Amino acid sequence: MLSRSASLCETTKYQTWPARKYPIDKQFRNLLSSGGVSVKQLKEKMPMPTLHTGDIIQGVSVLSELDVNDLEPGKKHRFFFQGVQMGTGQHWYVPVVVAKGVRDGKRILMTTGVHGDELSSVETVRRIMEDLEPTQMAGTVLAVHDLSRPAREQMHRDWHTPQKGYSLINFNRVWPGDEIGKDAPTRHAGILWNHLFKNNVDLALDYHTSSTGGEFTMFIFADFRSPEIEQIARLFPSEQIKNDSGEKGSLEMAFVQAGIPAITIEIGAPRIFDHSKISMAVEGSMNVLRNYGIIDSPMGKTSEEVGTFVGDTFETIRSTTGGYLELLVDLRDRVTPGQQVALQRNSFGDIVAEYKVSVAGEVATIARDALSEPGSRIMQILYLQSPDS
């Protein structure tokens, strides 16, 4: 019944601190014999112990199941987590770092690498984990990097799968995944959700940047229908926040639908370490840890101190023709209805298109590729449509 690569009787320091007993076989037998319940339902209801595959990669132990309750308090732990198989039968492995405090408290997840070209998220979470001292912490902080490992290796937004003619799959549209899904990314998400995230997370922070060819402000997507999620978002000294109900299949929305507060944090430009925005993201994240009593230190700057612009809608400006872009505004610039924000020229230098906005708001995303095909996004204007946001 438990086929995730390792035996339940395997003994490691993580399974024996403190001493815990998992009478799984007896519980399974009793519940199954009572009828009306399947093995799958039992697995969903019952916590599974941490399982080590027995493999060691670069000196780091490999897990196929994690229960943070098994980890020794007052320490940082690092693992590789075994994900989906490649076509050759080898696995993709996801780096995991856990800071386990000495007192009970919230379990906060920080994720990076849902898209492979988003690098500032990695440095943000590295700095946060480096600053944590588990002997002075409550609760647990779980950092999971390179979720879309193939995309990270290619430093590309999407997961390249050799199936379906080498198709590209957006890994932020497959959550919470399915271990028997129709493609490897969907199965990988299902493995991570069921065996790494599930039962280990009370709150989730998902870190991103803009995609290659564009740039974001220091920006947060948060669903204000939850007062707790709004509070979390406003703990960041971000430049902009969008009150947003979420995208179907996104990691953030999967957590919210599971009853776990979550936000998406966009940290500027892709493929680089955007240090000024990284600093804002670190400060906001540490504020979240302070707010939930994970660490004890003075609160840093929040959205209130920096005057974060809050909106609930994007106006997206797209190219109507091919040509070279000349941007007339930049990130965070305030715009007004009818204002010209960009124009396009052909190779002779003739103006072939002019672009205006129809709303009052702030520039939130902008194209950095000078050449733009028809339909390409030039910029997005964040504005407030609902006065209640």
C-alpha positions as a Markdown table, in Angstrom:
| # | Residue | x | y | z |
|---|---|---|---|---|
| 1 | Met | 0.0 | 0.0 | 0.0 |
| 2 | Leu | 2.9 | 2.4 | 0.8 |
| 3 | Ser | 4.9 | 2.3 | -2.4 |
| 4 | Arg | 6.8 | 5.6 | -2.2 |
| 5 | Ser | 10.3 | 4.0 | -2.4 |
| 6 | Ala | 11.1 | 3.4 | 1.3 |
| 7 | Ser | 10.1 | 1.2 | 4.1 |
| 8 | Leu | 8.2 | 2.5 | 7.1 |
| 9 | Cys | 10.5 | 0.7 | 9.4 |
| 10 | Glu | 13.6 | 2.5 | 8.0 |
| 11 | Thr | 15.2 | 4.2 | 11.0 |
| 12 | Thr | 16.7 | 7.7 | 10.7 |
| 13 | Lys | 17.4 | 10.5 | 13.2 |
| 14 | Tyr | 14.4 | 12.3 | 11.6 |
| 15 | Gln | 12.0 | 9.5 | 12.3 |
| 16 | Thr | 13.3 | 9.0 | 15.9 |
| 17 | Trp | 13.2 | 12.6 | 17.2 |
| 18 | Pro | 11.1 | 12.6 | 19.3 |
| 19 | Ala | 10.2 | 8.9 | 19.5 |
| 20 | Arg | 6.9 | 8.5 | 17.5 |
| 21 | Lys | 5.0 | 5.4 | 16.6 |
| 22 | Tyr | 3.1 | 4.8 | 13.4 |
| 23 | Pro | 1.0 | 1.7 | 13.8 |
| 24 | Ile | 0.0 | 2.2 | 10.1 |
| 25 | Asp | -0.5 | -1.5 | 9.4 |
| 26 | Lys | -2.9 | -2.0 | 12.3 |
| 27 | Gln | -4.8 | 1.2 | 11.6 |
| 28 | Phe | -5.1 | 0.3 | 7.9 |
| 29 | Arg | -6.3 | -3.2 | 8.8 |
| 30 | Asn | -8.9 | -2.0 | 11.3 |
| 31 | Leu | -10.3 | 0.8 | 9.1 |
| 32 | Leu | -10.3 | -1.3 | 5.9 |
| 33 | Ser | -12.0 | -4.1 | 7.6 |
| 34 | Ser | -14.8 | -1.8 | 8.8 |
| 35 | Gly | -15.7 | -1.2 | 5.2 |
| 36 | Gly | -16.8 | 2.0 | 3.3 |
| 37 | Val | -13.3 | 3.5 | 3.1 |
| 38 | Ser | -10.6 | 3.1 | 0.4 |
| 39 | Val | -6.8 | 3.0 | 0.8 |
| 40 | Lys | -6.7 | 6.4 | -1.0 |
| 41 | Gln | -9.1 | 7.9 | 1.5 |
| 42 | Leu | -7.1 | 6.5 | 4.4 |
| 43 | Lys | -3.9 | 8.1 | 3.0 |
| 44 | Glu | -5.6 | 11.4 | 2.8 |
| 45 | Lys | -6.8 | 11.3 | 6.4 |
| 46 | Met | -3.7 | 9.8 | 8.1 |
| 47 | Pro | -0.4 | 11.6 | 8.4 |
| 48 | Met | 2.5 | 9.7 | 6.8 |
| 49 | Pro | 5.9 | 9.5 | 8.4 |
| 50 | Thr | 9.0 | 11.0 | 6.7 |
| 51 | Leu | 10.3 | 8.5 | 4.2 |
| 52 | His | 13.9 | 8.4 | 3.1 |
| 53 | Thr | 14.5 | 6.7 | -0.2 |
| 54 | Gly | 18.0 | 5.6 | 0.8 |
| 55 | Asp | 19.6 | 7.7 | -1.9 |
| 56 | Ile | 22.2 | 10.4 | -1.3 |
| 57 | Ile | 22.8 | 13.2 | -3.8 |
| 58 | Gln | 25.8 | 15.4 | -3.3 |
| 59 | Gly | 25.8 | 14.4 | 0.3 |
| 60 | Val | 22.1 | 15.3 | 0.8 |
| 61 | Ser | 19.5 | 12.7 | 1.7 |
| 62 | Val | 16.5 | 12.1 | -0.6 |
| 63 | Leu | 13.0 | 12.0 | 0.7 |
| 64 | Ser | 9.8 | 10.7 | -0.9 |
| 65 | Glu | 7.5 | 11.9 | 2.0 |
| 66 | Leu | 7.9 | 14.6 | 4.6 |
| 67 | Asp | 6.3 | 15.1 | 7.9 |
| 68 | Val | 7.9 | 18.1 | 9.6 |
| 69 | Asn | 6.8 | 16.8 | 13.0 |
| 70 | Asp | 9.6 | 14.2 | 12.5 |
| 71 | Leu | 12.3 | 16.7 | 12.3 |
| 72 | Glu | 14.6 | 17.6 | 15.2 |
| 73 | Pro | 13.7 | 21.0 | 16.7 |
| 74 | Gly | 16.2 | 23.8 | 16.9 |
| 75 | Lys | 17.9 | 22.9 | 13.7 |
| 76 | Lys | 18.0 | 23.5 | 9.9 |
| 77 | His | 17.5 | 20.4 | 7.8 |
| 78 | Arg | 18.1 | 20.0 | 4.1 |
| 79 | Phe | 16.9 | 17.4 | 1.7 |
| 80 | Phe | 16.3 | 16.6 | -1.9 |
| 81 | Phe | 12.6 | 15.6 | -2.5 |
| 82 | Gln | 12.0 | 13.0 | -5.1 |
| 83 | Gly | 9.6 | 14.2 | -7.8 |
| 84 | Val | 8.3 | 12.8 | -11.0 |
| 85 | Gln | 10.3 | 10.5 | -13.3 |
| 86 | Met | 11.9 | 11.5 | -16.5 |
| 87 | Gly | 11.4 | 9.5 | -19.6 |
| 88 | Thr | 14.6 | 7.4 | -18.8 |
| 89 | Gly | 13.1 | 6.5 | -15.4 |
| 90 | Gln | 15.3 | 8.8 | -13.3 |
| 91 | His | 13.7 | 11.4 | -11.1 |
| 92 | Trp | 13.6 | 15.1 | -10.9 |
| 93 | Tyr | 14.7 | 16.3 | -7.4 |
| 94 | Val | 13.6 | 19.4 | -5.6 |
| 95 | Pro | 15.8 | 21.1 | -3.0 |
| 96 | Val | 14.2 | 21.5 | 0.4 |
| 97 | Val | 15.4 | 23.4 | 3.5 |
| 98 | Val | 13.5 | 23.3 | 6.8 |
| 99 | Ala | 14.1 | 25.6 | 9.8 |
| 100 | Lys | 12.4 | 23.9 | 12.7 |
| 101 | Gly | 11.9 | 26.1 | 15.8 |
| 102 | Val | 12.0 | 25.0 | 19.4 |
| 103 | Arg | 8.4 | 26.0 | 20.2 |
| 104 | Asp | 5.1 | 25.2 | 18.6 |
| 105 | Gly | 3.9 | 27.6 | 15.9 |
| 106 | Lys | 2.8 | 28.2 | 12.4 |
| 107 | Arg | 4.2 | 26.2 | 9.5 |
| 108 | Ile | 5.1 | 28.7 | 6.7 |
| 109 | Leu | 6.0 | 27.6 | 3.2 |
| 110 | Met | 8.1 | 29.6 | 0.8 |
| 111 | Thr | 8.3 | 28.4 | -2.8 |
| 112 | Thr | 10.5 | 29.4 | -5.7 |
| 113 | Gly | 11.0 | 28.1 | -9.3 |
| 114 | Val | 7.5 | 27.5 | -10.4 |
| 115 | His | 8.8 | 29.2 | -13.5 |
| 116 | Gly | 12.4 | 28.5 | -14.5 |
| 117 | Asp | 13.6 | 32.0 | -15.5 |
| 118 | Glu | 12.6 | 33.7 | -12.2 |
| 119 | Leu | 15.8 | 34.0 | -10.2 |
| 120 | Ser | 15.3 | 36.8 | -7.7 |
| 121 | Ser | 12.9 | 34.5 | -5.8 |
| 122 | Val | 15.8 | 32.1 | -5.1 |
| 123 | Glu | 18.0 | 34.8 | -3.6 |
| 124 | Thr | 15.1 | 36.2 | -1.6 |
| 125 | Val | 14.4 | 32.9 | 0.1 |
| 126 | Arg | 18.1 | 32.1 | 0.6 |
| 127 | Arg | 18.5 | 35.4 | 2.5 |
| 128 | Ile | 15.5 | 34.7 | 4.7 |
| 129 | Met | 16.6 | 31.1 | 5.5 |
| 130 | Glu | 20.1 | 32.3 | 6.2 |
| 131 | Asp | 18.9 | 34.8 | 8.8 |
| 132 | Leu | 16.7 | 32.3 | 10.7 |
| 133 | Glu | 18.1 | 30.8 | 13.9 |
| 134 | Pro | 16.0 | 27.8 | 14.7 |
| 135 | Thr | 17.0 | 27.7 | 18.4 |
| 136 | Gln | 15.3 | 31.1 | 18.8 |
| 137 | Met | 12.2 | 30.3 | 16.6 |
| 138 | Ala | 8.7 | 29.0 | 17.0 |
| 139 | Gly | 7.0 | 27.0 | 14.4 |
| 140 | Thr | 8.6 | 25.9 | 11.1 |
| 141 | Val | 9.7 | 27.6 | 7.9 |
| 142 | Leu | 9.8 | 25.3 | 4.9 |
| 143 | Ala | 11.7 | 26.5 | 1.8 |
| 144 | Val | 11.2 | 24.6 | -1.5 |
| 145 | His | 13.3 | 25.6 | -4.5 |
| 146 | Asp | 13.2 | 24.8 | -8.2 |
| 147 | Leu | 9.7 | 23.3 | -8.2 |
| 148 | Ser | 9.7 | 23.2 | -12.0 |
| 149 | Arg | 13.1 | 21.6 | -12.2 |
| 150 | Pro | 13.3 | 21.1 | -16.0 |
| 151 | Ala | 12.3 | 24.7 | -16.5 |
| 152 | Arg | 15.0 | 25.8 | -14.1 |
| 153 | Glu | 17.7 | 23.8 | -15.9 |
| 154 | Gln | 16.7 | 25.5 | -19.2 |
| 155 | Met | 16.2 | 28.9 | -17.4 |
| 156 | His | 12.9 | 29.0 | -19.3 |
| 157 | Arg | 9.4 | 30.0 | -18.0 |
| 158 | Asp | 7.7 | 26.8 | -18.9 |
| 159 | Trp | 8.4 | 23.0 | -18.4 |
| 160 | His | 9.6 | 21.5 | -21.6 |
| 161 | Thr | 8.2 | 18.0 | -22.0 |
| 162 | Pro | 9.3 | 15.8 | -24.9 |
| 163 | Gln | 5.8 | 14.4 | -25.2 |
| 164 | Lys | 3.3 | 16.0 | -27.5 |
| 165 | Gly | 5.9 | 17.2 | -29.9 |
| 166 | Tyr | 8.1 | 18.8 | -27.2 |
| 167 | Ser | 5.4 | 21.0 | -25.7 |
| 168 | Leu | 5.7 | 23.8 | -23.2 |
| 169 | Ile | 3.6 | 23.6 | -20.0 |
| 170 | Asn | 3.0 | 26.4 | -17.6 |
| 171 | Phe | 3.7 | 24.8 | -14.2 |
| 172 | Asn | 1.6 | 27.5 | -12.5 |
| 173 | Arg | -1.6 | 26.2 | -14.2 |
| 174 | Val | -1.5 | 22.5 | -13.1 |
| 175 | Trp | -2.0 | 22.8 | -9.3 |
| 176 | Pro | -2.8 | 20.9 | -7.1 |
| 177 | Gly | -1.7 | 18.4 | -9.6 |
| 178 | Asp | -2.7 | 14.7 | -10.1 |
| 179 | Glu | -0.3 | 11.8 | -9.4 |
| 180 | Ile | -2.0 | 9.9 | -12.2 |
| 181 | Gly | -2.5 | 13.0 | -14.5 |
| 182 | Lys | -2.0 | 13.2 | -18.2 |
| 183 | Asp | 1.5 | 14.6 | -18.3 |
| 184 | Ala | 4.7 | 14.7 | -16.2 |
| 185 | Pro | 4.3 | 18.3 | -14.9 |
| 186 | Thr | 0.8 | 17.5 | -13.6 |
| 187 | Arg | 2.0 | 14.3 | -11.9 |
| 188 | His | 5.0 | 16.2 | -10.4 |
| 189 | Ala | 2.7 | 18.8 | -8.9 |
| 190 | Gly | 0.5 | 16.0 | -7.5 |
| 191 | Ile | 3.5 | 14.4 | -5.9 |
| 192 | Leu | 4.7 | 17.6 | -4.3 |
| 193 | Trp | 1.2 | 18.5 | -3.2 |
| 194 | Asn | 0.4 | 15.2 | -1.6 |
| 195 | His | 3.7 | 14.2 | -0.1 |
| 196 | Leu | 5.6 | 17.5 | 0.6 |
| 197 | Phe | 3.0 | 20.3 | 1.1 |
| 198 | Lys | 0.0 | 18.5 | 2.4 |
| 199 | Asn | -0.2 | 18.4 | 6.2 |
| 200 | Asn | 3.0 | 20.5 | 6.5 |
| 201 | Val | 1.7 | 24.0 | 5.6 |
| 202 | Asp | -0.4 | 26.6 | 7.4 |
| 203 | Leu | 0.5 | 29.6 | 5.2 |
| 204 | Ala | 2.2 | 29.8 | 1.8 |
| 205 | Leu | 4.3 | 32.5 | 0.1 |
| 206 | Asp | 5.0 | 31.8 | -3.6 |
| 207 | Tyr | 7.8 | 33.9 | -5.0 |
| 208 | His | 8.0 | 34.9 | -8.7 |
| 209 | Thr | 9.3 | 37.5 | -11.1 |
| 210 | Ser | 8.2 | 38.8 | -14.5 |
| 211 | Ser | 8.8 | 36.5 | -17.5 |
| 212 | Thr | 11.7 | 36.9 | -19.8 |
| 213 | Gly | 11.3 | 39.9 | -22.0 |
| 214 | Gly | 9.4 | 41.9 | -19.4 |
| 215 | Glu | 9.6 | 43.4 | -15.9 |
| 216 | Phe | 7.4 | 43.8 | -12.9 |
| 217 | Thr | 7.4 | 46.2 | -10.0 |
| 218 | Met | 7.7 | 44.8 | -6.5 |
| 219 | Phe | 4.2 | 43.4 | -6.8 |
| 220 | Ile | 1.8 | 41.2 | -4.8 |
| 221 | Phe | -1.2 | 39.3 | -5.9 |
| 222 | Ala | -3.6 | 38.7 | -3.0 |
| 223 | Asp | -7.2 | 37.7 | -2.6 |
| 224 | Phe | -8.7 | 40.4 | -0.3 |
| 225 | Arg | -11.9 | 38.3 | 0.2 |
| 226 | Ser | -9.9 | 36.8 | 3.0 |
| 227 | Pro | -9.0 | 39.4 | 5.7 |
| 228 | Glu | -6.0 | 37.3 | 6.7 |
| 229 | Ile | -4.6 | 37.3 | 3.2 |
| 230 | Glu | -5.1 | 41.0 | 2.9 |
| 231 | Gln | -3.2 | 41.5 | 6.1 |
| 232 | Ile | -0.4 | 39.3 | 4.9 |
| 233 | Ala | -0.1 | 41.3 | 1.7 |
| 234 | Arg | 0.0 | 44.6 | 3.5 |
| 235 | Leu | 2.9 | 43.4 | 5.7 |
| 236 | Phe | 5.2 | 43.8 | 2.6 |
| 237 | Pro | 6.7 | 47.2 | 1.7 |
| 238 | Ser | 5.7 | 46.5 | -1.9 |
| 239 | Glu | 5.3 | 49.0 | -4.7 |
| 240 | Gln | 1.9 | 47.6 | -5.8 |
| 241 | Ile | -0.7 | 45.1 | -4.7 |
| 242 | Lys | -3.5 | 43.7 | -6.9 |
| 243 | Asn | -6.6 | 42.5 | -5.1 |
| 244 | Asp | -7.0 | 39.4 | -7.2 |
| 245 | Ser | -9.1 | 36.3 | -7.0 |
| 246 | Gly | -6.4 | 34.1 | -8.5 |
| 247 | Glu | -5.8 | 32.1 | -11.6 |
| 248 | Lys | -7.2 | 28.6 | -12.0 |
| 249 | Gly | -4.4 | 26.0 | -11.6 |
| 250 | Ser | -2.0 | 28.4 | -9.9 |
| 251 | Leu | -0.2 | 27.3 | -6.7 |
| 252 | Glu | -1.6 | 30.3 | -4.8 |
| 253 | Met | -5.1 | 29.5 | -5.8 |
| 254 | Ala | -4.7 | 25.8 | -4.9 |
| 255 | Phe | -3.7 | 26.7 | -1.4 |
| 256 | Val | -6.5 | 29.2 | -1.0 |
| 257 | Gln | -9.0 | 26.7 | -2.2 |
| 258 | Ala | -7.6 | 24.2 | 0.4 |
| 259 | Gly | -8.2 | 26.8 | 3.1 |
| 260 | Ile | -4.6 | 27.8 | 3.5 |
| 261 | Pro | -3.8 | 31.6 | 3.2 |
| 262 | Ala | -1.4 | 32.3 | 0.3 |
| 263 | Ile | -0.1 | 35.2 | -1.8 |
| 264 | Thr | 2.0 | 35.5 | -4.9 |
| 265 | Ile | 5.0 | 37.8 | -4.7 |
| 266 | Glu | 6.5 | 39.2 | -7.9 |
| 267 | Ile | 10.1 | 40.5 | -7.5 |
| 268 | Gly | 10.9 | 42.6 | -10.6 |
| 269 | Ala | 12.9 | 41.4 | -13.6 |
| 270 | Pro | 13.6 | 37.8 | -14.6 |
| 271 | Arg | 17.0 | 36.1 | -15.1 |
| 272 | Ile | 18.9 | 38.4 | -12.6 |
| 273 | Phe | 19.1 | 39.2 | -8.9 |
| 274 | Asp | 17.0 | 42.4 | -8.7 |
| 275 | His | 18.6 | 43.4 | -5.4 |
| 276 | Ser | 16.5 | 46.5 | -4.5 |
| 277 | Lys | 13.3 | 44.5 | -4.9 |
| 278 | Ile | 14.8 | 41.4 | -3.2 |
| 279 | Ser | 15.4 | 43.6 | -0.2 |
| 280 | Met | 11.7 | 44.6 | -0.1 |
| 281 | Ala | 10.6 | 41.0 | -0.5 |
| 282 | Val | 12.9 | 39.9 | 2.3 |
| 283 | Glu | 11.7 | 42.6 | 4.6 |
| 284 | Gly | 8.0 | 41.8 | 4.0 |
| 285 | Ser | 8.6 | 38.1 | 4.5 |
| 286 | Met | 10.3 | 38.7 | 7.8 |
| 287 | Asn | 7.4 | 40.8 | 8.8 |
| 288 | Val | 5.1 | 37.8 | 8.1 |
| 289 | Leu | 7.3 | 35.7 | 10.3 |
| 290 | Arg | 7.2 | 38.3 | 13.0 |
| 291 | Asn | 3.4 | 38.7 | 12.7 |
| 292 | Tyr | 2.9 | 35.0 | 13.4 |
| 293 | Gly | 5.4 | 34.8 | 16.2 |
| 294 | Ile | 7.9 | 32.7 | 14.3 |
| 295 | Ile | 10.7 | 35.2 | 15.1 |
| 296 | Asp | 10.8 | 37.9 | 17.7 |
| 297 | Ser | 12.2 | 41.2 | 16.4 |
| 298 | Pro | 10.8 | 44.7 | 15.6 |
| 299 | Met | 8.5 | 44.9 | 12.6 |
| 300 | Gly | 10.0 | 46.4 | 9.5 |
| 301 | Lys | 8.5 | 48.7 | 6.9 |
| 302 | Thr | 5.0 | 47.7 | 5.6 |
| 303 | Ser | 2.8 | 48.9 | 2.8 |
| 304 | Glu | 1.4 | 51.6 | 5.1 |
| 305 | Glu | 4.9 | 53.2 | 5.5 |
| 306 | Val | 5.9 | 53.1 | 1.9 |
| 307 | Gly | 2.5 | 54.1 | 0.4 |
| 308 | Thr | 1.8 | 51.0 | -1.7 |
| 309 | Phe | -0.5 | 51.5 | -4.7 |
| 310 | Val | -3.5 | 49.1 | -4.5 |
| 311 | Gly | -5.7 | 48.2 | -7.4 |
| 312 | Asp | -8.0 | 45.4 | -8.5 |
| 313 | Thr | -7.8 | 45.4 | -12.3 |
| 314 | Phe | -5.3 | 45.4 | -15.2 |
| 315 | Glu | -5.6 | 47.3 | -18.4 |
| 316 | Thr | -3.3 | 45.4 | -20.8 |
| 317 | Ile | -1.8 | 47.2 | -23.8 |
| 318 | Arg | -0.9 | 44.8 | -26.7 |
| 319 | Ser | 0.9 | 45.4 | -30.0 |
| 320 | Thr | -1.4 | 45.7 | -32.9 |
| 321 | Thr | 1.4 | 45.3 | -35.4 |
| 322 | Gly | 5.0 | 44.3 | -35.6 |
| 323 | Gly | 7.8 | 46.8 | -35.0 |
| 324 | Tyr | 10.2 | 48.4 | -32.6 |
| 325 | Leu | 8.9 | 49.8 | -29.3 |
| 326 | Glu | 9.5 | 53.2 | -28.0 |
| 327 | Leu | 8.2 | 53.4 | -24.4 |
| 328 | Leu | 7.0 | 56.8 | -23.2 |
| 329 | Val | 6.4 | 55.7 | -19.6 |
| 330 | Asp | 8.1 | 53.3 | -17.1 |
| 331 | Leu | 7.3 | 51.2 | -14.1 |
| 332 | Arg | 5.3 | 52.9 | -11.4 |
| 333 | Asp | 4.6 | 55.9 | -13.5 |
| 334 | Arg | 1.1 | 57.3 | -13.0 |
| 335 | Val | -1.0 | 57.5 | -16.1 |
| 336 | Thr | -4.3 | 59.2 | -17.0 |
| 337 | Pro | -7.0 | 58.3 | -19.6 |
| 338 | Gly | -6.0 | 59.2 | -23.1 |
| 339 | Gln | -2.3 | 59.4 | -22.3 |
| 340 | Gln | 0.1 | 58.1 | -24.9 |
| 341 | Val | 2.4 | 55.5 | -23.4 |
| 342 | Ala | 4.2 | 53.8 | -26.3 |
| 343 | Leu | 4.7 | 53.9 | -30.1 |
| 344 | Gln | 6.1 | 51.5 | -32.6 |
| 345 | Arg | 8.3 | 52.1 | -35.6 |
| 346 | Asn | 9.2 | 49.9 | -38.6 |
| 347 | Ser | 12.7 | 49.2 | -39.9 |
| 348 | Phe | 12.6 | 52.5 | -41.9 |
| 349 | Gly | 11.8 | 54.5 | -38.8 |
| 350 | Asp | 8.2 | 55.2 | -39.7 |
| 351 | Ile | 5.7 | 55.3 | -36.8 |
| 352 | Val | 3.3 | 52.4 | -37.5 |
| 353 | Ala | 1.3 | 52.4 | -34.2 |
| 354 | Glu | 0.6 | 54.6 | -31.2 |
| 355 | Tyr | -0.7 | 53.3 | -27.9 |
| 356 | Lys | -2.8 | 55.1 | -25.3 |
| 357 | Val | -4.4 | 54.1 | -22.0 |
| 358 | Ser | -8.0 | 54.5 | -21.1 |
| 359 | Val | -7.7 | 54.4 | -17.3 |
| 360 | Ala | -6.0 | 56.2 | -14.4 |
| 361 | Gly | -3.5 | 54.0 | -12.6 |
| 362 | Glu | 0.1 | 53.0 | -12.4 |
| 363 | Val | 2.3 | 51.0 | -14.8 |
| 364 | Ala | 2.8 | 47.6 | -13.2 |
| 365 | Thr | 4.5 | 45.5 | -15.9 |
| 366 | Ile | 6.3 | 46.6 | -19.0 |
| 367 | Ala | 8.0 | 45.0 | -22.0 |
| 368 | Arg | 11.8 | 45.1 | -22.1 |
| 369 | Asp | 12.1 | 43.4 | -25.5 |
| 370 | Ala | 12.4 | 46.3 | -28.0 |
| 371 | Leu | 11.0 | 44.2 | -30.9 |
| 372 | Ser | 7.3 | 43.4 | -30.5 |
| 373 | Glu | 5.1 | 41.0 | -32.6 |
| 374 | Pro | 1.4 | 41.6 | -33.0 |
| 375 | Gly | -0.4 | 40.6 | -29.8 |
| 376 | Ser | 2.6 | 40.9 | -27.6 |
| 377 | Arg | 2.1 | 42.6 | -24.2 |
| 378 | Ile | 3.6 | 46.0 | -24.1 |
| 379 | Met | 2.5 | 46.9 | -20.5 |
| 380 | Gln | -0.2 | 46.5 | -17.9 |
| 381 | Ile | -1.8 | 49.4 | -16.0 |
| 382 | Leu | -2.9 | 48.6 | -12.5 |
| 383 | Tyr | -6.0 | 50.6 | -11.5 |
| 384 | Leu | -8.8 | 50.5 | -9.0 |
| 385 | Gln | -12.2 | 49.6 | -10.5 |
| 386 | Ser | -14.0 | 48.8 | -7.2 |
| 387 | Pro | -14.0 | 51.4 | -4.5 |
| 388 | Asp | -14.3 | 48.6 | -1.9 |
| 389 | Ser | -10.8 | 47.2 | -2.7 |
